[in-house]
Amino acid sequence: MDRRLRIGVIGGGSGSFIGPVHRIAARLDGAFDLVAAALSSNPQRAMDEGRLLGFPADRTYGSWRELIARESAREDGIEVVAVMTPNDSHFEICMAALDAGLHVVCDKPLSTDAASARALAAKVRQTGAEFCVTYCYTGYPMVRQARDMVRAGELGEIRQVQLQYVQGNLAEPQPSSGWRMQAGRVGGSLVLLDIATHAFHLGSYVTGLDVERLCADLGATRPGGEVDDYVATLAHYGNGARGSLWVTNAAAGSEHGLSFRIHGDKGGLEWQQEEPNRLLHRRAGGFDQVITRRLDPVMSPGALRSTRVALGHPEGYLEAFANLYVEFAEVVAARLAGRRPPAEDDLFPGVLDGVKGLLLVEAASRSAQSGRWESVGSP
């Protein structure tokens, strides 16, 4: 297209970590113009914060309903909406946006339960809209390098998938006023919905495999903890591979701690998000190889596509997030221009990835209660 896509943002106002991330990522490649906003569920705060951030007065709205209704009626209205509100509102907002003919970027989780997530996926199919769920860690160049290596058979048959996401932000007592500390607003298990879905998705993204059944231990490790802060699972993947997952946001002293170790019958790959520009390739019967972003022939097409800064200069979270936005923009722009979207059918996580996340959450919750292995099911 010969212009930027028009995007509106819902949520992500004052005090939000993820709101500025979305807005920076959308702007980073010049693919979007941020033209409309409803930044808070409090109408006055939404108007005040929209003006402070420079949104036009006539396109700063007191509610998400007003934004969708009025932007849909404008000749120059938004074409994409980005949703970064508390979990329990994602479903209603996204359904309304799809009904209004908008393409959607939505924070994970897609919803708070698998049934509504499936209904949302059905709405996406019905409307033909594009939909992106921001499992943002898939945007890192070395994650895409790992995926391309698995697809090329460099690891052979995948046999083991070990995933970790170990944070420490809840190790100290937290104020109960935040919505993440309210089970109803989170939609169930905090640790599963907030960060475990990221880890599960990362493993599936790299390997191309889905978890078929799992056995989970889930709960709070902090005395008096009102939300789940720990989950450990054993998992069986579709090809017979075994896996494990350890996720917590209450490990005192830990920072971010997202990582994977994936092994096939020819070797393994290891990656840590705290050192995102290095991928360790362990080869059976050969020397270990550390792959970095050097724009050399070792890098795969997926990694090269996702690399922004030359000569190995560091890049990270914001750039990975922006990769999803610019790839989403390419697909939406092609649709609006009447062209075929890019050939890659998995440039960014879609609505079915969001459904799979909720299916995993529910299977893990069932397993923790039953003490048995539980099937995950298909989206």
VENKA-V490385 format. One record per backbone hydrogen bond with DSSP energy under -1.0 kcal/mol. NH is the residue of the N-H (numbers start at 1). CO is the residue of the C=O. E is the energy in kcal/mol with one decimal. If there is no record, write none. Layout:
# VENKA-V490385
nh:NH co:CO e:E
nh:NH co:CO e:E
This chain:
# VENKA-V490385
nh:5 co:31 e:-2.6
nh:7 co:33 e:-2.5
nh:8 co:80 e:-2.2
nh:9 co:36 e:-2.0
nh:10 co:82 e:-2.8
nh:11 co:38 e:-2.8
nh:13 co:39 e:-1.1
nh:16 co:13 e:-2.1
nh:22 co:18 e:-2.5
nh:23 co:19 e:-2.2
nh:24 co:20 e:-2.7
nh:25 co:21 e:-2.7
nh:26 co:22 e:-2.5
nh:27 co:23 e:-1.3
nh:28 co:24 e:-1.7
nh:30 co:27 e:-1.7
nh:33 co:5 e:-3.1
nh:35 co:7 e:-2.1
nh:36 co:7 e:-1.0
nh:37 co:59 e:-1.9
nh:38 co:9 e:-2.3
nh:46 co:42 e:-2.9
nh:47 co:43 e:-2.2
nh:48 co:44 e:-2.7
nh:49 co:45 e:-2.8
nh:50 co:46 e:-1.9
nh:51 co:47 e:-1.9
nh:52 co:48 e:-2.0
nh:53 co:49 e:-1.9
nh:54 co:51 e:-1.3
nh:55 co:50 e:-2.5
nh:59 co:56 e:-1.7
nh:61 co:37 e:-3.0
nh:67 co:63 e:-1.9
nh:68 co:64 e:-2.5
nh:69 co:65 e:-2.4
nh:70 co:66 e:-2.7
nh:71 co:67 e:-2.5
nh:72 co:68 e:-1.8
nh:77 co:74 e:-1.3
nh:79 co:6 e:-2.8
nh:80 co:6 e:-1.8
nh:81 co:103 e:-2.3
nh:82 co:8 e:-2.7
nh:83 co:105 e:-3.1
nh:84 co:10 e:-2.7
nh:88 co:185 e:-1.2
nh:89 co:86 e:-2.0
nh:90 co:87 e:-1.3
nh:93 co:89 e:-2.0
nh:94 co:90 e:-2.7
nh:95 co:91 e:-2.5
nh:96 co:92 e:-2.0
nh:97 co:93 e:-2.4
nh:98 co:94 e:-2.5
nh:99 co:95 e:-2.3
nh:100 co:96 e:-1.4
nh:101 co:98 e:-1.7
nh:102 co:97 e:-2.5
nh:103 co:79 e:-2.3
nh:104 co:130 e:-2.2
nh:105 co:81 e:-2.6
nh:106 co:132 e:-3.0
nh:107 co:83 e:-2.2
nh:117 co:113 e:-1.8
nh:118 co:114 e:-2.6
nh:119 co:115 e:-1.9
nh:120 co:116 e:-2.2
nh:121 co:117 e:-2.3
nh:122 co:118 e:-2.3
nh:123 co:119 e:-1.9
nh:124 co:120 e:-2.1
nh:125 co:121 e:-2.1
nh:126 co:122 e:-2.4
nh:127 co:123 e:-2.6
nh:128 co:124 e:-1.9
nh:132 co:104 e:-2.4
nh:133 co:349 e:-2.1
nh:134 co:106 e:-2.1
nh:135 co:133 e:-2.4
nh:136 co:134 e:-1.9
nh:138 co:135 e:-1.5
nh:139 co:136 e:-2.1
nh:140 co:137 e:-1.1
nh:144 co:140 e:-1.9
nh:145 co:141 e:-2.1
nh:146 co:142 e:-2.0
nh:147 co:143 e:-2.2
nh:148 co:144 e:-2.4
nh:149 co:145 e:-2.2
nh:150 co:146 e:-2.3
nh:151 co:147 e:-2.5
nh:152 co:148 e:-1.9
nh:153 co:150 e:-1.5
nh:154 co:149 e:-2.2
nh:159 co:263 e:-3.0
nh:160 co:263 e:-2.3
nh:161 co:242 e:-1.8
nh:162 co:261 e:-3.0
nh:163 co:244 e:-2.5
nh:164 co:259 e:-2.3
nh:165 co:246 e:-2.1
nh:166 co:257 e:-1.1
nh:167 co:248 e:-3.3
nh:170 co:249 e:-3.3
nh:171 co:168 e:-1.5
nh:181 co:178 e:-1.6
nh:182 co:179 e:-1.6
nh:186 co:182 e:-2.4
nh:187 co:183 e:-2.4
nh:188 co:183 e:-1.5
nh:193 co:189 e:-2.5
nh:194 co:190 e:-3.1
nh:195 co:191 e:-1.3
nh:196 co:191 e:-2.5
nh:197 co:192 e:-1.6
nh:199 co:195 e:-1.6
nh:200 co:196 e:-2.8
nh:201 co:197 e:-2.4
nh:202 co:198 e:-2.4
nh:203 co:199 e:-2.1
nh:204 co:200 e:-2.0
nh:205 co:201 e:-3.0
nh:206 co:202 e:-2.2
nh:207 co:203 e:-2.1
nh:208 co:204 e:-2.6
nh:212 co:236 e:-3.1
nh:213 co:236 e:-1.4
nh:214 co:374 e:-2.3
nh:215 co:234 e:-2.2
nh:217 co:232 e:-2.7
nh:219 co:230 e:-2.1
nh:225 co:222 e:-2.5
nh:229 co:219 e:-1.9
nh:230 co:219 e:-1.7
nh:231 co:247 e:-2.5
nh:232 co:217 e:-2.3
nh:233 co:245 e:-2.3
nh:234 co:215 e:-2.3
nh:235 co:243 e:-2.7
nh:236 co:213 e:-2.6
nh:237 co:241 e:-2.9
nh:238 co:210 e:-1.7
nh:240 co:237 e:-2.0
nh:242 co:159 e:-2.4
nh:243 co:235 e:-2.3
nh:244 co:161 e:-2.0
nh:245 co:233 e:-2.1
nh:246 co:163 e:-1.8
nh:247 co:231 e:-2.8
nh:248 co:165 e:-2.2
nh:249 co:229 e:-1.4
nh:251 co:167 e:-2.8
nh:254 co:251 e:-2.3
nh:259 co:164 e:-2.6
nh:260 co:271 e:-2.1
nh:261 co:162 e:-2.4
nh:262 co:269 e:-2.5
nh:263 co:160 e:-2.6
nh:264 co:267 e:-3.4
nh:266 co:155 e:-2.4
nh:268 co:282 e:-2.9
nh:269 co:262 e:-2.5
nh:270 co:280 e:-2.1
nh:271 co:260 e:-2.1
nh:273 co:258 e:-3.1
nh:275 co:272 e:-1.5
nh:278 co:275 e:-1.3
nh:279 co:291 e:-2.5
nh:280 co:270 e:-2.5
nh:281 co:289 e:-3.3
nh:282 co:268 e:-2.7
nh:284 co:266 e:-2.3
nh:286 co:283 e:-2.0
nh:289 co:281 e:-2.6
nh:291 co:279 e:-3.3
nh:294 co:292 e:-1.6
nh:299 co:296 e:-1.7
nh:304 co:300 e:-2.6
nh:305 co:301 e:-2.5
nh:306 co:302 e:-1.2
nh:307 co:304 e:-1.0
nh:313 co:310 e:-1.5
nh:320 co:316 e:-2.5
nh:321 co:317 e:-2.6
nh:322 co:318 e:-2.4
nh:323 co:319 e:-1.8
nh:324 co:320 e:-1.1
nh:325 co:321 e:-1.4
nh:326 co:322 e:-2.8
nh:327 co:323 e:-2.0
nh:328 co:324 e:-2.3
nh:329 co:325 e:-2.5
nh:330 co:326 e:-1.9
nh:331 co:327 e:-1.7
nh:332 co:328 e:-2.6
nh:333 co:329 e:-3.0
nh:334 co:330 e:-1.9
nh:335 co:331 e:-2.1
nh:336 co:332 e:-2.7
nh:337 co:333 e:-2.0
nh:338 co:335 e:-1.2
nh:339 co:334 e:-3.0
nh:354 co:350 e:-1.4
nh:355 co:351 e:-1.9
nh:356 co:352 e:-2.5
nh:357 co:353 e:-1.7
nh:358 co:354 e:-1.6
nh:359 co:355 e:-2.2
nh:360 co:356 e:-2.2
nh:361 co:357 e:-2.0
nh:362 co:358 e:-2.4
nh:363 co:359 e:-2.2
nh:364 co:360 e:-2.6
nh:365 co:361 e:-2.2
nh:366 co:362 e:-2.4
nh:367 co:363 e:-2.4
nh:368 co:364 e:-2.3
nh:369 co:365 e:-1.4
nh:370 co:366 e:-2.7
nh:371 co:367 e:-2.9
nh:374 co:214 e:-2.8
nh:376 co:212 e:-2.8
